[in-house]
Structures are given as structure tokens and as C-alpha cells.
């Protein structure tokens, strides 16, 4: 079965978004358990990512973070 991984990239109110997903999960059999998070460096691609608080919030709400590094030097991001 395919799973949906919503991306938090263009979400304006992350807290509200995560709460909404949790409510939807309570009402369905096919639960969303991961959120897609893009991390950009502004060199490889335009940076829309602000900081790591998005990953922290995703984890606080019980979701796993599926992290996609779009960076020129991924070792430096570790």
C-alpha cells in the first residue's frame, strides 16, 4: 500500500497543520506517520527552509521526519 507523506515546505502554520493531520488520523484507517522535510542551503537550490524547529515540531507530534537534503555539501550539514 502506498503511503502519503505530506511536505511541510510551504505550510504557514505548522502547529495547526500537524494538529489537523492528527485529527484526520483519528478518523481513518490509513494513517499518516511521516512528514516530508526539505533542507536547502541556498546554493544547490533556493532556500525556503528557515531552521530545524520544523523537524522538532514534527517529532513532538509523534510523526517521523523524512528528510530530503538539497544541499551542495551534505557532510557539512551533519
CORVEN-V525832 format. One record per run of one state. SS is the DSSP state (2 for helix, 1 for strand, 0 for the rest). FROM is the first residue (numbers start at 1). TO is the last residue. Records with the same first field share a line. If there is no record, write none. Layout:
SS=FROM-TO / FROM-TO
This chain:
0=1-5 / 8-13 / 27-33 / 41-52 / 61-63 / 71-73 / 78-78
1=6-7 / 34-40 / 64-70
2=14-26 / 53-60 / 74-77
